[in-house]
Each structure stands twice: as structure tokens, then as C-alpha cells.
Amino acid sequence: MTVVLAGVHAVKHAVRFGAVLDRLVSAEPAAALAVLQTVAPDVAARVAIGPDAAGRVAADPDVTGRVTVELMSADEVERLAGGRADLVGLARRPVTVRTGTGPTVLLDNPRHLGNLGAVVRVAAGFGARAVLSTGTVDPWHPTVVRAAAGLHFAVDVRRVTEVPDRVVAFDPAGDDLRSATIPDDAVLAFGSERHGLSPEVRARAERTLAIPIRPGVSSYNLATSVAVALYAWTAR
């Protein structure tokens, strides 16, 4: 499966965590490479602009081992990326990733693609082992990958049909998170944005925890809730 990496930051993150780039394209290769050199010189060292006047060259690495950036029209880049992007990479979906040592995040039937991508980004930042999801939404949907800024390559992201063991469920009716210690091998379960946790996940939970919230505030954003829970794990 080919993964579309839309934008310099997505390319940067994916390469840092082992992505194999089959192709790089841009409507302005020199400008894109300049941005990459500013924000990620370590990654820019592996990239070059094609040698011919048009900038269109073979997608294979050149003799120095660097990947070349092909010139592509702005309209074509936008169609490929699903929106505006200064640089677009095409990479192979990883079979394995270098995961963190933290808990696994389980999203119970998430519906919002952007929220799912934001959770992947948070989980990668805190060093979670995996982001698992139930339901019909593909966690590798291009919109999810875009929202995650290429960090699908830093954490095990996949859809599951069975709820794993060691579930710690998050629900407003649970025990105060501040009184809990979250083990490294826990599976932190969060319900969908509108419907909450399913009966199946609730039944598998070994413990239910609640994130503190000010009276009158109804809820947190899904990615914010995951961030609070993972911070609690790191701060124990």
C-alpha cells in the first residue's frame, strides 16, 4: 500500500522513523527543499532536486543515494495530496515500526478522521506502543495520515476487530485519574466523539478512570483526552 505524505512536516516525520520514499514531488522543488533544509536538515541531506531544466527526473535515488524531487503542476500536487502541499512524498506502508514503550491507545469506533490523526500524532509524541481502532474508519485513510503529520511511521496504527486485554477505560463516571497509576502495558480506551464507549469495551475494562474537568464544561476533544491520559502515565 502506498502512503501519501502531504507536506514537508509529514515527509520529515516519516523519513525520521524509517519510511521508504518511492517518490517526492513538488510544484516548486527548490522552495520545498529550502523549507526542508530549515526545519529538518537531517532529512534534507537525503533529498536532491532533479538535474534537468524541468526538474522532472527518475524517481529512483541518484548516485549519491539521495531521493530526487520531481516537478509537478500545482493542480496535480493538490489532487495527489488532497489539498495544498509544498511537498508530497509517496512511501510504502511499513510492515513494522519502531514503537515506543508506553501504553496502547484504543479508540472505540472513532468517526472523525482529523481527530483520529491528531491522536496518532499525540501517541507518537508520548511514545505509545500503538493506536488501535475499532469500527469502520480506516486509520490509514489519507485524511488521517495528513492530520497525523506522517507519524503513522512512529507508532503501530491499525484497525482491530477484538478488544484486547488490560483495558483501562476513560469515562466521566470513573475514578479520578489523579489517583491512578497507569502501567506501561495498559490499553487506554476512549469512546467515540458522540457515543462514548461501547458495552463491549466497558465489559473488558479492568478499571475506569475519569479526566478532571471543570463543572459546566461538557467534554474534551478526543486528542486532548488521549494527551492528558498519556501525560498522566509519564508523570507517575
C-alpha positions in Angstrom: 0.0 0.0 0.0 1.2 3.5 -0.9 1.0 6.2 1.8 0.7 9.8 0.7 2.7 12.2 2.8 1.3 15.7 2.3 3.7 18.5 3.3 7.2 19.0 4.5 6.5 18.0 8.1 4.8 14.7 7.1 7.8 13.8 4.9 10.2 14.8 7.7 8.5 12.7 10.3 8.0 9.7 8.1 11.6 9.6 7.0 12.9 10.0 10.5 11.0 6.9 11.5 12.1 4.8 8.7 9.8 5.5 5.8 11.0 4.3 2.4 10.2 7.0 -0.1 9.3 5.9 -3.6 8.8 9.4 -4.9 8.9 13.1 -4.0 7.0 15.7 -6.0 6.5 19.5 -5.7 5.2 22.4 -7.8 8.3 24.3 -6.5 11.1 21.8 -5.8 13.7 24.4 -4.9 11.4 26.2 -2.4 10.3 23.0 -0.8 13.8 21.8 -0.4 14.7 25.2 1.2 12.0 24.7 3.8 13.1 21.2 4.4 16.6 22.3 5.0 15.4 24.8 7.5 13.1 22.6 9.6 14.8 19.2 9.1 18.4 19.4 7.8 18.9 15.8 8.7 16.2 14.8 6.2 17.1 17.4 3.6 20.6 15.8 3.3 18.8 12.8 1.8 17.0 14.9 -0.9 18.1 16.5 -4.1 16.4 18.4 -7.0 16.4 16.7 -10.4 19.3 17.7 -12.6 17.4 18.7 -15.8 15.9 22.1 -16.6 12.3 20.9 -16.0 13.2 19.2 -12.7 11.5 16.0 -13.8 13.8 13.0 -13.3 13.5 9.4 -12.5 12.0 8.6 -9.0 15.0 6.4 -8.1 17.7 7.7 -5.8 20.6 9.3 -7.6 24.2 8.2 -7.4 24.7 9.9 -4.1 21.9 7.9 -2.5 19.6 10.9 -2.3 15.9 10.9 -3.4 15.2 13.4 -6.2 12.2 15.8 -6.1 10.2 15.8 -9.3 8.5 18.9 -10.7 4.7 18.5 -10.8 2.0 21.1 -11.6 0.3 22.7 -8.6 -3.1 21.2 -9.6 -1.6 17.7 -9.8 0.1 18.2 -6.4 -3.1 19.3 -4.8 -5.1 16.4 -6.2 -2.4 13.9 -5.0 -2.2 15.5 -1.6 -5.9 16.0 -1.1 -5.2 19.7 -0.5 -2.5 22.3 -0.9 1.0 21.0 0.0 4.5 22.3 -0.6 6.0 18.8 -0.9 4.4 15.4 -1.3 6.0 12.0 -0.7 4.9 8.6 -1.7 6.0 5.9 0.7 5.5 2.3 1.3 3.2 1.4 4.2 5.5 -0.1 6.9 5.2 -3.8 7.9 6.7 -3.0 11.3 7.5 0.3 13.1 9.9 1.4 15.9 7.2 1.8 18.5 7.5 3.4 21.9 7.4 1.7 25.3 4.2 3.4 26.6 0.6 2.2 26.8 -1.5 1.3 23.8 -4.3 3.7 22.8 -7.6 2.1 21.8 -10.2 4.3 20.0 -13.6 2.7 20.2 -15.4 3.3 16.9 -14.0 6.8 16.1 -15.8 8.8 13.4 -13.8 11.9 12.8 -10.8 11.4 10.6 -9.0 14.5 11.7 -9.4 13.6 15.4 -8.0 10.1 14.7 -5.0 11.6 13.0 -4.4 14.0 15.9 -4.5 11.1 18.3 -1.8 9.3 16.3 0.4 12.4 16.5 -0.1 12.7 20.3 0.5 9.0 20.8 3.8 9.1 18.8 4.9 12.1 20.7 4.4 10.4 24.1 6.0 7.1 22.9 2.9 4.9 22.9 3.2 1.4 21.6 0.2 1.5 19.3 -3.0 3.2 18.3 -5.8 0.7 17.7 -9.2 1.5 16.5 -12.5 -0.5 16.2 -15.3 0.3 13.8 -15.3 1.0 10.0 -13.0 4.0 9.7 -9.6 3.2 8.1 -6.9 4.6 10.4 -4.6 4.8 7.4 -7.1 6.9 5.4 -5.2 9.8 3.6 -7.0 12.4 5.7 -5.9 10.6 8.9 -2.3 10.4 7.7 -2.4 14.1 6.8 -3.7 15.0 10.3 -1.0 12.8 11.9 1.8 14.7 10.0 3.5 11.5 8.9 3.7 9.9 12.3 2.0 6.7 11.4 5.6 5.6 10.9 6.4 6.1 14.6 3.6 4.1 16.2 1.8 0.9 15.3 -1.5 2.1 13.8 -4.1 -0.5 12.8 -7.8 -1.4 13.0 -8.8 -4.4 15.2 -12.0 -6.5 15.5 -11.4 -7.7 19.0 -10.9 -5.7 22.2 -7.5 -6.6 23.8 -6.8 -7.3 27.4 -5.6 -4.9 30.1 -8.1 -2.2 29.2 -8.3 1.0 31.3 -11.4 2.8 30.1 -11.9 6.5 30.3 -15.3 7.8 31.2 -16.7 10.7 33.3 -18.1 8.2 35.8 -14.8 6.6 36.6 -12.3 7.1 39.3 -10.3 10.4 39.3 -7.2 10.0 37.0 -5.1 11.8 39.6 -5.5 8.9 42.0 -4.3 6.2 39.5 -1.1 4.8 38.3 -1.1 3.7 34.6 1.1 0.7 33.9 3.2 0.5 30.8 1.2 -2.4 29.3 -2.2 -0.8 29.8 -4.6 -0.3 26.9 -6.2 3.1 27.3 -9.7 3.1 25.8 -11.6 6.1 24.6 -15.1 6.3 23.2 -16.2 7.9 20.0 -16.9 11.6 19.9 -20.7 11.3 20.2 -21.5 7.9 21.5 -18.8 7.1 24.1 -17.6 3.7 25.0 -19.4 0.6 23.7 -20.7 -2.0 26.0 -18.1 -4.5 24.7 -15.2 -2.2 25.8 -16.8 -1.4 29.1 -17.2 -5.1 29.8 -13.5 -5.7 29.2 -12.3 -2.8 31.3 -10.2 -3.7 34.4 -10.6 -0.1 35.6 -12.5 3.0 34.6 -10.9 6.5 35.0 -12.1 10.0 34.6 -10.2 13.0 33.5 -10.7 16.0 35.8 -12.9 18.7 34.2 -14.3 22.0 35.3 -18.1 22.0 36.1 -20.1 23.2 33.2 -17.6 22.0 30.6 -19.1 19.0 28.8 -16.1 17.3 27.4 -12.6 17.4 26.0 -11.5 16.9 22.4 -10.6 13.3 21.8 -6.9 14.0 21.1 -6.8 16.2 24.2 -8.2 13.4 26.3 -5.5 11.0 25.0 -2.8 13.6 25.7 -3.9 14.0 29.3 -4.0 10.3 29.9 -0.6 9.7 28.4 0.8 12.6 30.3 -0.5 11.1 33.5 1.4 7.9 32.5 4.6 9.8 32.1 4.2 11.9 35.3 3.6 9.0 37.7 
